[in-house]
Amino acid sequence: MEDLLANRSSPDDGSPSSDGRRGGRTVHVKFKLSKDAMEAKEALAAHWDVSEQEGAEMAAQLTVSFLKDEDEDTRHRFVKKARDQPRPRTRTTHAVRRATKSLLETTASNLDLTRDQCLDACLRLAHTIIQFLRENQLERHEAHLSALRTLLDRAQTIEADLQEEATAIDPLKPAIAAVRRRIEAIVEDVEDELSRGRPLDRTHEFT
């Protein structure tokens, strides 16, 4: 899902927008969504740092792209989960672009779902995938933390040796110091990430 997001934010390679330049103007549509889907909509918007409208549209567009690349068994499981829409459910008005509304209606028809079931399942699936990726990142970083600390210790040792042995004009001294500071920043930020249990953003800068 994250790879799909990196390569395209909407089917026409444009960023989600309600200004009418891509995908038509925004319309207001009533959807009956589960509490789980509403919470997923809010969480996705926060994760992607977009509005809830954009987050919901991205979830729908990316899920449809994801399903196109999967086998029939995966699509069958998606349909089953969509039909088992959790309760409680609330019917409220949501703003979506005409293109997204059409996409949901077409996808729902192809899968023999209602439009509400389709959006609900898209939001829940997108959120599940994001949660999995975030947890996977934390586990991966924790597994590498010991090696990163060892790397930092080695860089500190080399830097200390150069301070004693090298001349003041040796270009290796500032170069190693810069490397050591870089590794130190990585170690500190990964330690903080793991202590908070909150994955670093993909655009995080180690400074």
Secondary structure as UniProt FT lines:
FT   HELIX           2..7
FT   TURN            11..12
FT   STRAND          25..34
FT   HELIX           35..48
FT   HELIX           52..68
FT   HELIX           72..83
FT   STRAND          89..97
FT   HELIX           98..110
FT   TURN            111..112
FT   HELIX           115..165
FT   TURN            168..169
FT   HELIX           172..196
FT   TURN            202..203
//
